[in-house]
Amino acid sequence: MKKLFRLLALAAVLAGLRALPFRATDAARLTPVQTVIVRHDAGRYEIDVGKAVRGVGRTLSEALEALRRAATGELFFRTAEQVVLVDPGVPDQEAIRAIVSEEAFRPAAGLYRTADPGPDTAALSAYLQSHPSNTTIGKLRGELLTGQDPLLPVIRQADGGYLVETP
């Protein structure tokens, strides 16, 4: 009985300190993210999720945190099915490594790159939903662990829409 009382007292203290290993989240406050657009330029990351907010930071983690603070509600990145890196046509290995190692993105999310400086998040998301990639963040994590430079599918604008070129 004393053991049970001690466990309940410990749980009450941890709950008071908000240190329990689980936390409750009001589902109505969650804002699911479908497509994440990442720009990396001059040592600065900018993230756009199409929800009229942007996050900017010196690192990808700082930009994600700034985006979370600016958003109304709680952004839920585990629903993101694709991450698109905007680059000037040359693969940005530093940004690719940062995206692949970021824990906020789920391993099954597809990773693409595009030279289009301002892709329409909603239109791009709809296109990529019907044209999924087998180049996932999880697969690229494995490639990085073996020392390979990852090759990403490239999204290009074509005839008012999009076209994905796989490596």
C-alpha positions, -999 to +999 in steps of 0.1 A: +000+000+000+029+024+008+044+016-026+012+026-044+008+057-023+044+067-032+038+061-069+007+082-068+025+110-049+053+109-074+029+110-104+011+140-088+044+158-083+055+151-119+021+162-132+024+194-113+058+199-129+045+188-163+073+163-165+052+131-172+064+112-203+031+119-221+011+151-225-024+158-235-031+178-266-063+194-276-069+180-311-088+211-321-056+231-317-036+209-340-029+223-375-018+194-398+010+202-422+009+186-457+038+201-476+069+218-461+089+242-484+124+248-472+147+276-485+183+278-475+203+309-486+232+328-471+233+308-439+195+313-432+167+288-434+131+299-443+102+274-439+068+278-455+039+254-448+012+273-467-006+284-436+002+321-440+031+319-416+068+315-421+097+305-399+132+319-403+164+310-385+201+304-388+195+266-385+166+244-396+156+238-360+155+275-352+134+281-383+110+253-373+108+268-337+101+303-351+074+288-374+058+270-344+057+303-324+042+323-353+014+298-360-020+298-345-025+265-328+001+237-328+017+227-361+017+190-365+046+181-388+042+143-385+014+146-411+037+161-437+040+138-467+066+158-486+094+183-479+106+204-509+140+221-508+142+252-530+177+256-544+193+274-573+198+242-594+228+228-575+219+203-547+225+219-513+241+191-494+241+210-461+204+217-463+197+181-474+216+168-444+197+192-420+163+181-434+172+144-433+184+146-397+155+167-384+133+147-361+102+168-367+098+152-402+086+116-404+109+091-422+081+082-447+079+118-460+092+123-496+120+147-501+123+167-533+141+197-546+131+225-570+147+256-586+113+274-586+118+302-560+081+305-551+062+273-556+025+274-548+023+252-517-014+241-522-010+233-559+024+215-553+009+195-525-021+184-546+003+173-574+027+155-551-003+136-535-010+120-568+027+115-578+044+102-546+082+096-545+100+066-533+129+089-522+119+092-485+137+109-457+142+075-441+159+061-472+181+092-474+191+088-438+204+054-447+223+067-477+239+094-455+250+068-430+267+048-457+285+080-470+266+084-502+255+119-514+218+117-517+201+124-551+167+140-549+138+140-574+136+174-590+103+193-594+100+214-625+072+236-638+057+224-671+026+236-690+012+254-660+017+224-637+045+204-623+067+175-634+089+153-612+122+140-626+136+111-606+174+106-604 
